[in-house]
Amino acid sequence: MTARADKPVEQLTEAEAKKELERLASEIAEHDRRYYQDDAPTVSDAEYDALRRRNNEIEAAFPELIRKDSPSQRVGAKPTERFPKVRHARPMLSLDGTRASSPRCSSHQDANAAQKSGTDTLQSGL
């Protein structure tokens, strides 16, 4: 990291913030490529998270400087082409799409209710 990265966000000028966001976008994109396409990361998860956190903090302080290529505007990177494409027999669904009527969600709710009431055993319908 450069010396700018050590400067607290609240002390950055707009020009410094702009340069720092440019640097972070480039550096994070490179780490994403190494991780997702090359399967050869060069920084730890903690270091990567610190870069993204700093990017987000600067953007929160300077929302007018959010770049189109900002890491906050995308998730991950293009995946490696080393793996063959797979067609799943059932669609792969997001956990955000679960409903209270699903057995997993219902069991989780039952467990939470039991914990709150002090009950230590559950009867599962699974």
MMTF fields as JSON, N, C-alpha, C and O atoms, coordinates in Angstrom:
{
  "mmtfVersion": "1.0.0",
  "mmtfProducer": "UNKNOWN",
  "numBonds": 503,
  "numAtoms": 504,
  "numGroups": 126,
  "numChains": 1,
  "numModels": 1,
  "chainsPerModel": [1],
  "groupsPerChain": [126],
  "chainIdList": ["A"],
  "bondAtomList": [4, 2, 8, 6, 12, 10, 16, 14, 20, 18, 24, 22, 28, 26, 32, 30, 36, 34, 40, 38, 44, 42, 48, 46, 52, 50, 56, 54, 60, 58, 64, 62, 68, 66, 72, 70, 76, 74, 80, 78, 84, 82, 88, 86, 92, 90, 96, 94, 100, 98, 104, 102, 108, 106, 112, 110, 116, 114, 120, 118, 124, 122, 128, 126, 132, 130, 136, 134, 140, 138, 144, 142, 148, 146, 152, 150, 156, 154, 160, 158, 164, 162, 168, 166, 172, 170, 176, 174, 180, 178, 184, 182, 188, 186, 192, 190, 196, 194, 200, 198, 204, 202, 208, 206, 212, 210, 216, 214, 220, 218, 224, 222, 228, 226, 232, 230, 236, 234, 240, 238, 244, 242, 248, 246, 252, 250, 256, 254, 260, 258, 264, 262, 268, 266, 272, 270, 276, 274, 280, 278, 284, 282, 288, 286, 292, 290, 296, 294, 300, 298, 304, 302, 308, 306, 312, 310, 316, 314, 320, 318, 324, 322, 328, 326, 332, 330, 336, 334, 340, 338, 344, 342, 348, 346, 352, 350, 356, 354, 360, 358, 364, 362, 368, 366, 372, 370, 376, 374, 380, 378, 384, 382, 388, 386, 392, 390, 396, 394, 400, 398, 404, 402, 408, 406, 412, 410, 416, 414, 420, 418, 424, 422, 428, 426, 432, 430, 436, 434, 440, 438, 444, 442, 448, 446, 452, 450, 456, 454, 460, 458, 464, 462, 468, 466, 472, 470, 476, 474, 480, 478, 484, 482, 488, 486, 492, 490, 496, 494, 500, 498],
  "bondOrderList": [1, 1, 1, 1, 1, 1, 1, 1, 1, 1, 1, 1, 1, 1, 1, 1, 1, 1, 1, 1, 1, 1, 1, 1, 1, 1, 1, 1, 1, 1, 1, 1, 1, 1, 1, 1, 1, 1, 1, 1, 1, 1, 1, 1, 1, 1, 1, 1, 1, 1, 1, 1, 1, 1, 1, 1, 1, 1, 1, 1, 1, 1, 1, 1, 1, 1, 1, 1, 1, 1, 1, 1, 1, 1, 1, 1, 1, 1, 1, 1, 1, 1, 1, 1, 1, 1, 1, 1, 1, 1, 1, 1, 1, 1, 1, 1, 1, 1, 1, 1, 1, 1, 1, 1, 1, 1, 1, 1, 1, 1, 1, 1, 1, 1, 1, 1, 1, 1, 1, 1, 1, 1, 1, 1, 1],
  "groupList": [{"groupName": "MET", "atomNameList": ["N", "CA", "C", "O"], "elementList": ["N", "C", "C", "O"], "formalChargeList": [0, 0, 0, 0], "bondAtomList": [1, 0, 2, 1, 3, 2], "bondOrderList": [1, 1, 2], "singleLetterCode": "M", "chemCompType": "L-PEPTIDE LINKING"}, {"groupName": "THR", "atomNameList": ["N", "CA", "C", "O"], "elementList": ["N", "C", "C", "O"], "formalChargeList": [0, 0, 0, 0], "bondAtomList": [1, 0, 2, 1, 3, 2], "bondOrderList": [1, 1, 2], "singleLetterCode": "T", "chemCompType": "L-PEPTIDE LINKING"}, {"groupName": "ALA", "atomNameList": ["N", "CA", "C", "O"], "elementList": ["N", "C", "C", "O"], "formalChargeList": [0, 0, 0, 0], "bondAtomList": [1, 0, 2, 1, 3, 2], "bondOrderList": [1, 1, 2], "singleLetterCode": "A", "chemCompType": "L-PEPTIDE LINKING"}, {"groupName": "ARG", "atomNameList": ["N", "CA", "C", "O"], "elementList": ["N", "C", "C", "O"], "formalChargeList": [0, 0, 0, 0], "bondAtomList": [1, 0, 2, 1, 3, 2], "bondOrderList": [1, 1, 2], "singleLetterCode": "R", "chemCompType": "L-PEPTIDE LINKING"}, {"groupName": "ASP", "atomNameList": ["N", "CA", "C", "O"], "elementList": ["N", "C", "C", "O"], "formalChargeList": [0, 0, 0, 0], "bondAtomList": [1, 0, 2, 1, 3, 2], "bondOrderList": [1, 1, 2], "singleLetterCode": "D", "chemCompType": "L-PEPTIDE LINKING"}, {"groupName": "LYS", "atomNameList": ["N", "CA", "C", "O"], "elementList": ["N", "C", "C", "O"], "formalChargeList": [0, 0, 0, 0], "bondAtomList": [1, 0, 2, 1, 3, 2], "bondOrderList": [1, 1, 2], "singleLetterCode": "K", "chemCompType": "L-PEPTIDE LINKING"}, {"groupName": "PRO", "atomNameList": ["N", "CA", "C", "O"], "elementList": ["N", "C", "C", "O"], "formalChargeList": [0, 0, 0, 0], "bondAtomList": [1, 0, 2, 1, 3, 2], "bondOrderList": [1, 1, 2], "singleLetterCode": "P", "chemCompType": "L-PEPTIDE LINKING"}, {"groupName": "VAL", "atomNameList": ["N", "CA", "C", "O"], "elementList": ["N", "C", "C", "O"], "formalChargeList": [0, 0, 0, 0], "bondAtomList": [1, 0, 2, 1, 3, 2], "bondOrderList": [1, 1, 2], "singleLetterCode": "V", "chemCompType": "L-PEPTIDE LINKING"}, {"groupName": "GLU", "atomNameList": ["N", "CA", "C", "O"], "elementList": ["N", "C", "C", "O"], "formalChargeList": [0, 0, 0, 0], "bondAtomList": [1, 0, 2, 1, 3, 2], "bondOrderList": [1, 1, 2], "singleLetterCode": "E", "chemCompType": "L-PEPTIDE LINKING"}, {"groupName": "GLN", "atomNameList": ["N", "CA", "C", "O"], "elementList": ["N", "C", "C", "O"], "formalChargeList": [0, 0, 0, 0], "bondAtomList": [1, 0, 2, 1, 3, 2], "bondOrderList": [1, 1, 2], "singleLetterCode": "Q", "chemCompType": "L-PEPTIDE LINKING"}, {"groupName": "LEU", "atomNameList": ["N", "CA", "C", "O"], "elementList": ["N", "C", "C", "O"], "formalChargeList": [0, 0, 0, 0], "bondAtomList": [1, 0, 2, 1, 3, 2], "bondOrderList": [1, 1, 2], "singleLetterCode": "L", "chemCompType": "L-PEPTIDE LINKING"}, {"groupName": "SER", "atomNameList": ["N", "CA", "C", "O"], "elementList": ["N", "C", "C", "O"], "formalChargeList": [0, 0, 0, 0], "bondAtomList": [1, 0, 2, 1, 3, 2], "bondOrderList": [1, 1, 2], "singleLetterCode": "S", "chemCompType": "L-PEPTIDE LINKING"}, {"groupName": "ILE", "atomNameList": ["N", "CA", "C", "O"], "elementList": ["N", "C", "C", "O"], "formalChargeList": [0, 0, 0, 0], "bondAtomList": [1, 0, 2, 1, 3, 2], "bondOrderList": [1, 1, 2], "singleLetterCode": "I", "chemCompType": "L-PEPTIDE LINKING"}, {"groupName": "HIS", "atomNameList": ["N", "CA", "C", "O"], "elementList": ["N", "C", "C", "O"], "formalChargeList": [0, 0, 0, 0], "bondAtomList": [1, 0, 2, 1, 3, 2], "bondOrderList": [1, 1, 2], "singleLetterCode": "H", "chemCompType": "L-PEPTIDE LINKING"}, {"groupName": "TYR", "atomNameList": ["N", "CA", "C", "O"], "elementList": ["N", "C", "C", "O"], "formalChargeList": [0, 0, 0, 0], "bondAtomList": [1, 0, 2, 1, 3, 2], "bondOrderList": [1, 1, 2], "singleLetterCode": "Y", "chemCompType": "L-PEPTIDE LINKING"}, {"groupName": "ASN", "atomNameList": ["N", "CA", "C", "O"], "elementList": ["N", "C", "C", "O"], "formalChargeList": [0, 0, 0, 0], "bondAtomList": [1, 0, 2, 1, 3, 2], "bondOrderList": [1, 1, 2], "singleLetterCode": "N", "chemCompType": "L-PEPTIDE LINKING"}, {"groupName": "PHE", "atomNameList": ["N", "CA", "C", "O"], "elementList": ["N", "C", "C", "O"], "formalChargeList": [0, 0, 0, 0], "bondAtomList": [1, 0, 2, 1, 3, 2], "bondOrderList": [1, 1, 2], "singleLetterCode": "F", "chemCompType": "L-PEPTIDE LINKING"}, {"groupName": "GLY", "atomNameList": ["N", "CA", "C", "O"], "elementList": ["N", "C", "C", "O"], "formalChargeList": [0, 0, 0, 0], "bondAtomList": [1, 0, 2, 1, 3, 2], "bondOrderList": [1, 1, 2], "singleLetterCode": "G", "chemCompType": "PEPTIDE LINKING"}, {"groupName": "CYS", "atomNameList": ["N", "CA", "C", "O"], "elementList": ["N", "C", "C", "O"], "formalChargeList": [0, 0, 0, 0], "bondAtomList": [1, 0, 2, 1, 3, 2], "bondOrderList": [1, 1, 2], "singleLetterCode": "C", "chemCompType": "L-PEPTIDE LINKING"}],
  "groupTypeList": [0, 1, 2, 3, 2, 4, 5, 6, 7, 8, 9, 10, 1, 8, 2, 8, 2, 5, 5, 8, 10, 8, 3, 10, 2, 11, 8, 12, 2, 8, 13, 4, 3, 3, 14, 14, 9, 4, 4, 2, 6, 1, 7, 11, 4, 2, 8, 14, 4, 2, 10, 3, 3, 3, 15, 15, 8, 12, 8, 2, 2, 16, 6, 8, 10, 12, 3, 5, 4, 11, 6, 11, 9, 3, 7, 17, 2, 5, 6, 1, 8, 3, 16, 6, 5, 7, 3, 13, 2, 3, 6, 0, 10, 11, 10, 4, 17, 1, 3, 2, 11, 11, 6, 3, 18, 11, 11, 13, 9, 4, 2, 15, 2, 2, 9, 5, 11, 17, 1, 4, 1, 10, 9, 11, 17, 10],
  "groupIdList": [1, 2, 3, 4, 5, 6, 7, 8, 9, 10, 11, 12, 13, 14, 15, 16, 17, 18, 19, 20, 21, 22, 23, 24, 25, 26, 27, 28, 29, 30, 31, 32, 33, 34, 35, 36, 37, 38, 39, 40, 41, 42, 43, 44, 45, 46, 47, 48, 49, 50, 51, 52, 53, 54, 55, 56, 57, 58, 59, 60, 61, 62, 63, 64, 65, 66, 67, 68, 69, 70, 71, 72, 73, 74, 75, 76, 77, 78, 79, 80, 81, 82, 83, 84, 85, 86, 87, 88, 89, 90, 91, 92, 93, 94, 95, 96, 97, 98, 99, 100, 101, 102, 103, 104, 105, 106, 107, 108, 109, 110, 111, 112, 113, 114, 115, 116, 117, 118, 119, 120, 121, 122, 123, 124, 125, 126],
  "secStructList": [7, 7, 4, 4, 4, 4, 1, 7, 4, 4, 4, 7, 7, 2, 2, 2, 2, 2, 2, 2, 2, 2, 2, 2, 2, 2, 2, 2, 2, 2, 2, 2, 0, 0, 0, 0, 0, 1, 1, 7, 7, 7, 1, 7, 2, 2, 2, 2, 2, 2, 2, 2, 2, 2, 2, 2, 2, 2, 2, 2, 2, 7, 4, 4, 4, 7, 7, 6, 6, 7, 4, 4, 4, 7, 7, 1, 7, 7, 7, 7, 1, 1, 1, 7, 7, 7, 7, 7, 1, 1, 7, 7, 7, 7, 4, 4, 4, 7, 7, 6, 6, 1, 2, 2, 2, 2, 2, 2, 2, 2, 2, 2, 2, 2, 2, 2, 2, 6, 7, 7, 7, 7, 7, 7, 7, 7],
  "xCoordList": [0.833, 0.0, 0.879, 2.003, 0.335, 1.074, 0.877, 0.064, 1.639, 1.531, 0.111, -0.369, -0.565, -1.933, -2.847, -3.759, -2.622, -3.475, -3.393, -4.309, -2.31, -2.153, -2.851, -3.052, -3.215, -3.87, -5.335, -6.02, -5.835, -7.246, -8.156, -7.869, -9.238, -10.156, -10.635, -10.73, -10.933, -11.457, -10.434, -10.792, -9.175, -8.136, -7.796, -6.991, -8.392, -8.108, -8.764, -9.893, -8.045, -8.652, -9.43, -9.272, -10.251, -10.995, -10.044, -10.27, -8.987, -8.012, -7.303, -7.091, -6.937, -6.294, -7.259, -6.869, -8.506, -9.509, -9.708, -9.828, -9.74, -9.914, -8.765, -8.988, -7.542, -6.362, -6.37, -6.027, -6.765, -6.791, -7.86, -7.618, -9.019, -10.054, -9.602, -9.916, -8.875, -8.331, -7.35, -7.402, -6.469, -5.483, -6.17, -5.827, -7.143, -7.838, -8.616, -8.617, -9.275, -10.021, -9.085, -9.411, -7.937, -6.967, -6.386, -6.293, -6.001, -5.383, -6.372, -6.019, -7.598, -8.6, -8.965, -9.148, -9.072, -9.365, -8.267, -8.548, -7.032, -5.912, -5.993, -5.767, -6.314, -6.449, -7.627, -7.547, -8.719, -9.863, -9.466, -9.824, -8.729, -8.278, -7.416, -7.615, -6.474, -5.594, -6.368, -6.057, -7.373, -8.157, -9.136, -9.138, -9.966, -11.044, -10.594, -11.115, -9.664, -9.268, -8.016, -7.937, -7.039, -5.77, -5.707, -4.821, -6.652, -6.627, -5.265, -4.704, -4.753, -3.434, -3.415, -2.724, -4.175, -4.208, -2.832, -2.023, -2.591, -1.287, -1.403, -0.401, -2.624, -2.813, -3.741, -4.501, -3.661, -4.544, -5.959, -6.161, -6.917, -8.293, -8.379, -9.11, -7.645, -7.669, -7.132, -7.68, -6.061, -5.504, -6.489, -6.689, -7.096, -8.075, -9.267, -9.72, -9.757, -10.89, -10.558, -11.412, -9.32, -8.901, -8.924, -9.309, -8.516, -8.563, -9.999, -10.297, -10.881, -12.292, -12.93, -13.718, -12.586, -13.13, -12.701, -13.51, -11.43, -10.936, -11.654, -12.046, -11.824, -12.549, -13.953, -14.381, -14.656, -16.018, -16.059, -16.97, -15.08, -15.028, -14.808, -15.434, -13.923, -13.663, -14.906, -15.274, -15.549, -16.766, -17.88, -18.656, -17.964, -18.981, -18.708, -19.638, -17.426, -17.052, -17.121, -17.345, -16.926, -16.905, -17.798, -17.288, -19.108, -19.983, -19.957, -20.259, -19.604, -19.535, -18.355, -18.269, -17.437, -16.257, -16.399, -15.449, -17.556, -17.731, -17.548, -18.206, -16.66, -16.279, -17.15, -17.681, -17.296, -18.027, -17.328, -17.978, -15.99, -15.231, -14.931, -14.032, -15.681, -15.454, -15.749, -16.696, -14.941, -15.215, -16.584, -17.167, -17.093, -18.401, -19.543, -20.686, -19.255, -20.277, -20.333, -21.066, -19.553, -19.564, -19.241, -18.77, -19.508, -19.214, -18.283, -18.599, -17.138, -16.211, -15.652, -15.503, -15.35, -14.768, -15.164, -15.81, -14.782, -15.059, -14.418, -13.235, -15.177, -14.608, -13.627, -13.625, -12.818, -11.856, -12.59, -13.724, -11.953, -12.547, -11.976, -12.209, -11.236, -10.654, -11.703, -11.509, -12.828, -13.863, -14.917, -15.284, -15.398, -16.455, -17.77, -17.996, -18.625, -19.938, -20.78, -20.672, -21.623, -22.46, -23.915, -24.245, -24.758, -26.193, -26.772, -26.712, -27.328, -27.882, -29.271, -30.052, -29.569, -30.89, -31.976, -33.078, -31.651, -32.555, -31.85, -30.626, -32.598, -31.961, -31.254, -31.744, -30.114, -29.396, -30.02, -29.919, -30.655, -31.38, -30.609, -29.857, -30.805, -30.197, -30.889, -32.086, -30.149, -30.761, -31.722, -32.629, -31.523, -32.431, -33.828, -34.804, -33.923, -35.2, -35.951, -37.018, -35.445, -36.13, -37.388, -37.482, -38.345, -39.611, -39.824, -39.249, -40.63, -40.918, -41.545, -41.468, -42.168, -42.818, -41.832, -42.195, -40.576, -39.61, -39.211, -39.123, -38.968, -38.607, -37.375, -37.33, -36.382, -35.17, -35.475, -35.06, -36.192, -36.511, -37.42, -37.23, -38.404, -39.328, -38.594, -38.854, -37.68, -36.91, -36.059, -35.919, -35.492, -34.685, -35.555, -35.146, -36.762, -37.669, -38.073, -38.156, -38.329, -38.678, -37.544, -37.782, -36.313, -35.154, -35.027, -34.73, -35.25, -35.182, -36.267, -36.011, -37.484, -38.583, -38.282, -38.533, -37.743, -37.4, -36.324, -36.381, -35.361, -34.283, -34.843, -34.459, -35.737, -36.319, -37.185, -37.246, -37.86, -38.762, -38.037, -38.615, -36.779, -36.017, -36.134, -35.554, -36.863, -37.002, -35.695, -35.142, -35.196, -33.913, -34.044, -33.03, -35.274, -35.425, -36.45, -37.376, -36.288, -37.196, -37.591, -36.821, -38.775, -39.155, -39.103, -39.807, -38.29, -38.104, -39.042, -39.262, -39.593, -40.43, -39.648, -40.247, -38.318, -37.493, -37.238, -36.558],
  "yCoordList": [-1.182, 0.0, 1.247, 1.249, 2.279, 3.533, 4.304, 3.933, 5.394, 6.237, 6.795, 6.99, 7.052, 7.582, 6.642, 7.094, 5.361, 4.383, 4.495, 4.069, 5.06, 5.235, 6.495, 6.653, 7.377, 8.62, 8.345, 7.75, 8.76, 8.529, 9.158, 10.237, 8.479, 8.93, 10.351, 11.158, 10.657, 11.993, 13.109, 14.287, 12.751, 13.759, 13.868, 14.715, 13.031, 13.084, 14.29, 14.654, 14.896, 15.932, 15.218, 14.011, 15.934, 15.32, 14.765, 13.68, 15.505, 15.051, 13.778, 12.859, 13.719, 12.519, 11.334, 10.211, 11.588, 10.527, 9.97, 8.759, 10.861, 10.433, 9.53, 8.49, 9.927, 9.118, 7.776, 6.739, 7.818, 6.596, 5.63, 4.425, 6.138, 5.272, 4.669, 3.517, 5.433, 4.925, 3.783, 2.738, 3.998, 2.98, 1.735, 0.617, 1.924, 0.788, -0.013, -1.244, 0.678, -0.018, -0.906, -2.054, -0.374, -1.12, -2.293, -3.41, -2.03, -3.072, -4.192, -5.368, -3.838, -4.855, -5.666, -6.88, -5.015, -5.738, -6.758, -7.87, -6.373, -7.292, -8.479, -9.621, -8.212, -9.309, -10.211, -11.43, -9.614, -10.421, -11.345, -12.523, -10.81, -11.624, -12.782, -13.924, -12.496, -13.552, -14.629, -15.817, -14.194, -15.136, -15.936, -17.167, -15.238, -15.895, -16.571, -17.634, -16.004, -16.564, -17.42, -18.483, -16.955, -17.678, -18.692, -19.546, -18.602, -19.453, -19.354, -20.35, -18.125, -17.89, -16.559, -15.629, -16.459, -15.193, -14.824, -15.69, -13.523, -13.052, -12.241, -11.756, -12.095, -11.432, -12.295, -13.116, -12.09, -12.826, -12.249, -11.147, -12.997, -12.501, -11.215, -10.293, -11.152, -9.964, -8.735, -7.64, -8.921, -7.803, -7.349, -6.152, -8.31, -8.0, -7.256, -6.241, -7.773, -7.13, -5.705, -4.821, -5.476, -4.127, -3.174, -2.013, -3.651, -2.817, -2.443, -1.282, -3.427, -3.161, -2.248, -1.365, -2.464, -1.623, -0.176, 0.739, 0.035, 1.401, 2.027, 3.193, 1.263, 1.764, 2.223, 3.322, 1.384, 1.709, 2.936, 3.757, 3.06, 4.214, 5.513, 6.531, 5.474, 6.671, 7.022, 8.193, 6.021, 6.285, 6.849, 7.693, 6.394, 6.922, 8.398, 9.194, 8.752, 10.134, 11.031, 12.236, 10.431, 11.177, 10.463, 9.951, 10.419, 9.658, 10.15, 9.389, 11.394, 11.927, 11.358, 11.545, 10.66, 10.103, 8.608, 7.992, 8.03, 6.598, 6.347, 6.968, 5.444, 5.138, 4.021, 3.2, 3.991, 2.899, 1.564, 0.522, 1.601, 0.367, 0.12, -0.652, 0.772, 0.609, -0.821, -1.44, -1.346, -2.675, -2.755, -3.835, -1.624, -1.636, -1.779, -2.004, -1.652, -1.718, -3.081, -3.259, -4.041, -5.375, -6.423, -6.102, -7.661, -8.779, -9.724, -10.183, -10.02, -10.973, -10.522, -9.329, -11.492, -11.232, -12.382, -13.336, -12.292, -13.369, -14.655, -14.654, -15.746, -16.985, -17.625, -17.34, -18.474, -19.208, -20.064, -20.483, -20.314, -21.181, -22.591, -23.411, -22.874, -24.208, -25.255, -26.442, -24.81, -25.747, -25.856, -24.854, -27.063, -27.209, -26.626, -26.573, -26.193, -25.711, -26.915, -27.987, -26.721, -27.792, -27.337, -26.221, -28.208, -27.923, -28.72, -29.95, -28.015, -28.66, -29.221, -28.614, -30.382, -30.994, -30.099, -29.998, -29.457, -28.497, -27.144, -27.085, -26.077, -24.753, -24.501, -24.894, -23.851, -23.443, -22.127, -21.124, -22.12, -20.948, -20.226, -20.839, -18.953, -18.143, -18.417, -18.703, -18.333, -18.47, -17.319, -17.444, -16.199, -15.075, -15.431, -14.776, -16.458, -16.848, -17.853, -18.313, -18.212, -19.19, -18.579, -17.369, -19.445, -18.985, -19.667, -20.722, -19.076, -19.644, -21.024, -21.818, -21.317, -22.616, -23.726, -24.902, -23.36, -24.409, -25.145, -24.53, -26.454, -27.223, -26.673, -26.645, -26.237, -25.716, -24.452, -24.313, -23.545, -22.284, -22.548, -21.959, -23.427, -23.753, -24.378, -24.024, -25.303, -25.942, -24.923, -24.984, -23.985, -22.932, -22.083, -21.739, -21.744, -20.957, -21.745, -21.185, -23.059, -23.903, -23.942, -23.886, -24.039, -24.073, -22.764, -22.765, -21.645, -20.354, -20.24, -19.752, -20.69, -20.632, -21.511, -21.111, -22.711, -23.617, -23.02, -23.146, -22.382, -21.764, -20.66, -20.544, -19.86, -18.752, -19.256, -18.636, -20.395, -20.916, -21.805, -22.204, -22.109, -22.943, -24.423, -25.238, -24.791, -26.191, -26.638, -25.945, -27.797, -28.241, -29.386, -29.881, -29.829, -30.863, -30.428, -29.681, -30.888, -30.584, -31.872, -32.833, -31.89, -32.989, -32.475, -31.525, -33.077, -32.625, -33.351, -34.557, -32.576, -33.183, -33.507, -33.843, -33.42, -33.676, -35.148, -35.532],
  "zCoordList": [0.0, 0.0, 0.0, 0.502, -0.569, -0.615, 0.673, 1.519, 0.811, 1.997, 2.132, 3.249, 1.007, 1.059, 1.82, 2.512, 1.707, 2.365, 3.881, 4.586, 4.385, 5.825, 6.326, 7.53, 5.431, 5.815, 6.108, 5.277, 7.266, 7.577, 6.518, 6.0, 6.212, 5.164, 5.431, 4.507, 6.673, 6.992, 6.767, 6.785, 6.558, 6.286, 4.798, 4.412, 3.969, 2.539, 1.89, 2.217, 0.977, 0.143, -0.957, -1.14, -1.676, -2.77, -3.829, -4.365, -4.127, -5.128, -4.659, -5.451, -3.379, -2.838, -2.852, -3.173, -2.507, -2.494, -3.902, -4.088, -4.884, -6.267, -6.704, -7.324, -6.381, -6.744, -6.007, -6.574, -4.744, -3.941, -4.478, -4.549, -4.85, -5.418, -6.743, -7.04, -7.529, -8.79, -8.522, -9.17, -7.568, -7.208, -6.665, -7.049, -5.77, -5.175, -6.221, -6.186, -7.147, -8.206, -9.018, -9.321, -9.361, -10.148, -9.355, -9.864, -8.115, -7.295, -6.975, -7.05, -6.622, -6.297, -7.535, -7.444, -8.687, -9.933, -10.234, -10.681, -9.988, -10.214, -9.249, -9.65, -7.976, -7.006, -7.373, -7.222, -7.857, -8.295, -9.439, -9.447, -10.4, -11.538, -11.047, -11.462, -10.178, -9.673, -8.92, -9.01, -8.182, -7.377, -8.24, -8.201, -9.016, -9.752, -11.042, -11.38, -11.76, -13.048, -12.96, -13.576, -12.192, -12.13, -10.997, -10.976, -10.043, -8.854, -8.163, -7.704, -8.105, -7.512, -6.771, -7.187, -5.666, -4.941, -4.392, -4.057, -4.308, -3.825, -2.534, -2.009, -2.027, -0.731, 0.118, -0.396, 1.422, 2.325, 2.236, 1.726, 2.732, 2.767, 3.585, 3.221, 4.676, 5.533, 4.794, 4.922, 4.023, 3.249, 2.175, 1.969, 1.498, 0.456, 1.068, 0.538, 2.175, 2.851, 3.272, 3.201, 3.712, 4.111, 2.915, 3.058, 1.741, 0.535, 0.195, -0.09, 0.225, -0.089, 0.95, 0.611, 2.215, 3.289, 3.101, 3.256, 2.768, 2.551, 1.353, 1.403, 0.294, -0.871, -0.455, -0.809, 0.289, 0.716, 1.623, 1.521, 2.503, 3.41, 2.633, 2.927, 1.647, 0.838, 0.029, -0.07, -0.545, -1.316, -0.437, -0.886, 0.796, 1.711, 2.02, 2.158, 2.127, 2.42, 1.182, 1.291, 0.009, -1.264, -2.292, -3.288, -2.071, -2.971, -4.418, -5.337, -4.62, -5.985, -6.767, -7.981, -6.077, -6.729, -7.054, -7.538, -6.796, -7.071, -8.561, -9.396, -8.872, -10.25, -10.819, -10.071, -12.147, -12.8, -12.571, -12.49, -12.466, -12.254, -10.774, -10.44, -9.896, -8.466, -8.022, -8.507, -7.104, -6.554, -5.872, -5.779, -5.398, -4.738, -5.738, -5.339, -7.015, -8.05, -8.744, -9.717, -8.238, -8.834, -7.761, -6.67, -8.104, -7.206, -7.936, -9.034, -7.34, -7.927, -9.262, -9.524, -10.092, -11.404, -12.318, -11.882, -13.565, -14.508, -13.975, -13.633, -13.902, -13.37, -14.345, -15.543, -13.804, -14.623, -15.649, -15.419, -16.752, -17.77, -17.685, -18.573, -16.631, -16.44, -16.109, -16.371, -15.526, -15.129, -16.229, -16.843, -16.472, -17.489, -16.96, -15.752, -17.878, -17.483, -17.092, -17.687, -16.081, -15.574, -15.615, -15.215, -16.097, -16.075, -14.913, -14.899, -13.947, -12.761, -13.057, -13.79, -12.479, -12.663, -12.07, -12.61, -10.959, -10.334, -10.333, -10.214, -10.463, -10.446, -9.116, -8.057, -9.182, -7.979, -7.529, -8.235, -6.382, -5.911, -4.811, -4.053, -4.744, -3.708, -2.378, -2.348, -1.287, 0.033, 0.305, 1.127, -0.384, -0.224, -0.715, -0.35, -1.532, -2.087, -1.221, -1.628, -0.053, 0.789, 1.38, 1.589, 1.641, 2.211, 3.555, 3.825, 4.37, 5.687, 5.575, 6.512, 4.43, 4.269, 3.921, 3.936, 3.606, 3.278, 4.549, 5.612, 4.463, 5.66, 6.369, 7.598, 5.61, 6.246, 7.032, 8.183, 6.418, 7.073, 8.27, 9.333, 8.105, 9.165, 10.348, 11.498, 10.072, 11.136, 11.866, 13.088, 11.123, 11.743, 12.662, 13.771, 12.195, 13.025, 14.263, 15.356, 14.098, 15.236, 16.255, 17.461, 15.764, 16.666, 17.429, 18.623, 16.742, 17.425, 18.486, 19.586, 18.16, 19.12, 20.327, 21.464, 20.09, 21.179, 22.07, 23.293, 21.466, 22.243, 23.129, 24.292, 22.596, 23.371, 24.515, 25.576, 24.293, 25.328, 26.338, 27.349, 26.06, 26.962, 26.667, 27.385, 25.638, 25.245, 24.619, 23.765, 25.041, 24.498, 23.512, 23.02, 23.201, 22.182, 21.165, 21.484, 19.954, 18.86, 18.184, 18.154, 17.648, 16.78, 15.373, 15.03, 14.557, 13.195, 12.256, 12.367, 11.318, 10.3, 9.055, 8.033, 9.099, 7.923, 7.719, 6.768]
}
